[in-house]
Amino acid sequence: MKPERTFNIGIRDVNFGPGVTVADCVNLYGCTIGEACFIGPFVEVQKGVVIGKNTKVQSHSFICELVSIGDNCFIGHGVMFINDLFSDGKPADGDKAKWKSTTIGNNVSIGSNATILPVSICDGAVIGAGAVVTKNIDLPGIYAGNPARLIKSL
Ligand SMILES: CC(C)(COP(=O)(O)OP(=O)(O)OC[C@H]1O[C@@H](n2cnc3c(N)ncnc32)[C@H](O)[C@@H]1OP(=O)(O)O)[C@@H](O)C(=O)NCCC(=O)NCCS
């Protein structure tokens, strides 16, 4: 039996800066991707996301609505951003008033398989592989673990 509904997104309504490289098998829609960015395979970037210049997004990462990422950032493989905290004990079920935003500064590096809850991360921060970032990061440093903690100042 075939599924009742399927949808195919691909690349739709994206505002690309010059010199962007995009791999095959991506879903990019309604977002802005700045000059000289790299977007690896199996990445999804949702509506309204803004990514600055010269930022690299490695394969399998998911960048949801209400996320903005600065210039010269490195987003590792399989990094997951979150906008719905299940604040009522369950998914917001499309009620965007309950979603929260995330801001990533410039020159931020995020290790593979990190999960970024709705926070802001300052310029120059480094997030370790597998970290779960639950609070704002206001001082440049290396943060790792679940929940992410400062392990080294920079
Ligand atoms: C977080 C990170 C930047 C730290 O590197 P570092 O400064 O060289 O840190 P060290 O290896 O000296 O480790 C310091 C301590 O933090 C711990 N640690 C290191 N990375 C960690 C991580 N990702 N999560 C949890 N703890 C970590 C180490 O076990 C060590 O603990 P100890 O003091 O109890 O022995 C690095 O380990 C990392 O996760 N990099 C991400 C790389 C990545 O994902 N690249 C993607 C492209 S392949």
The ligand as a MOL file (V3000), in Angstrom:
LIG
                    3D

  0  0  0     0  0            999 V3000
M  V30 BEGIN CTAB
M  V30 COUNTS 48 50 0 0 0
M  V30 BEGIN ATOM
M  V30 1 C 34.4790 19.8750 23.7690 0
M  V30 2 C 35.8050 19.7890 23.0290 0
M  V30 3 C 35.9650 20.9790 22.0750 0
M  V30 4 C 36.8550 19.8430 24.1430 0
M  V30 5 O 38.0970 19.7140 23.6160 0
M  V30 6 P 39.3750 19.9710 24.5830 0
M  V30 7 O 39.3850 21.3940 25.0370 0
M  V30 8 O 40.5670 19.4800 23.8620 0
M  V30 9 O 39.0200 19.1120 25.8780 0
M  V30 10 P 39.7830 17.8570 26.5000 0
M  V30 11 O 39.8610 16.7550 25.4950 0
M  V30 12 O 41.0470 18.3760 27.1140 0
M  V30 13 O 38.7610 17.4040 27.6380 0
M  V30 14 C 38.5640 18.1450 28.8290 0
M  V30 15 C 37.5470 17.3920 29.6670 0
M  V30 16 O 36.2610 17.5170 29.0540 0
M  V30 17 C 35.7240 16.2150 28.7270 0
M  V30 18 N 35.1020 16.3210 27.4140 0
M  V30 19 C 35.6940 16.6170 26.2480 0
M  V30 20 N 34.8010 16.6650 25.2570 0
M  V30 21 C 33.6120 16.3840 25.8190 0
M  V30 22 C 32.3140 16.2710 25.2860 0
M  V30 23 N 32.0670 16.4830 23.9980 0
M  V30 24 N 31.3030 15.9890 26.1270 0
M  V30 25 C 31.5620 15.7740 27.4610 0
M  V30 26 N 32.7910 15.8730 28.0230 0
M  V30 27 C 33.8020 16.1700 27.1930 0
M  V30 28 C 36.9370 15.2940 28.7140 0
M  V30 29 O 36.5550 13.9650 28.9940 0
M  V30 30 C 37.7900 15.8960 29.7990 0
M  V30 31 O 37.2600 15.5090 31.0390 0
M  V30 32 P 38.2270 15.2150 32.3110 0
M  V30 33 O 38.8850 16.5340 32.6130 0
M  V30 34 O 37.2820 14.7520 33.3670 0
M  V30 35 O 39.1970 14.1890 31.8600 0
M  V30 36 C 35.9330 18.5000 22.1870 0
M  V30 37 O 36.1360 17.3620 23.0090 0
M  V30 38 C 34.7050 18.2520 21.3200 0
M  V30 39 O 33.6800 17.6920 21.7340 0
M  V30 40 N 34.8050 18.7220 20.0620 0
M  V30 41 C 33.7520 18.6210 19.0830 0
M  V30 42 C 34.3420 18.0630 17.8050 0
M  V30 43 C 33.2840 17.8460 16.7500 0
M  V30 44 O 32.1610 17.5020 17.0460 0
M  V30 45 N 33.6710 18.0440 15.5170 0
M  V30 46 C 32.7370 17.9350 14.3930 0
M  V30 47 C 33.4430 17.7070 13.0940 0
M  V30 48 S 34.1500 16.0950 12.9970 0
M  V30 END ATOM
M  V30 BEGIN BOND
M  V30 1 1 1 2
M  V30 2 1 2 3
M  V30 3 1 2 4
M  V30 4 1 2 36
M  V30 5 1 4 5
M  V30 6 1 5 6
M  V30 7 2 6 7
M  V30 8 1 6 8
M  V30 9 1 6 9
M  V30 10 1 9 10
M  V30 11 2 10 11
M  V30 12 1 10 12
M  V30 13 1 10 13
M  V30 14 1 13 14
M  V30 15 1 14 15
M  V30 16 1 15 16
M  V30 17 1 15 30
M  V30 18 1 16 17
M  V30 19 1 17 18
M  V30 20 1 17 28
M  V30 21 1 18 19
M  V30 22 1 18 27
M  V30 23 2 19 20
M  V30 24 1 20 21
M  V30 25 1 21 22
M  V30 26 2 21 27
M  V30 27 1 22 23
M  V30 28 2 22 24
M  V30 29 1 24 25
M  V30 30 2 25 26
M  V30 31 1 26 27
M  V30 32 1 28 29
M  V30 33 1 28 30
M  V30 34 1 30 31
M  V30 35 1 31 32
M  V30 36 2 32 33
M  V30 37 1 32 34
M  V30 38 1 32 35
M  V30 39 1 36 37
M  V30 40 1 36 38
M  V30 41 2 38 39
M  V30 42 1 38 40
M  V30 43 1 40 41
M  V30 44 1 41 42
M  V30 45 1 42 43
M  V30 46 2 43 44
M  V30 47 1 43 45
M  V30 48 1 45 46
M  V30 49 1 46 47
M  V30 50 1 47 48
M  V30 END BOND
M  V30 END CTAB
M  END
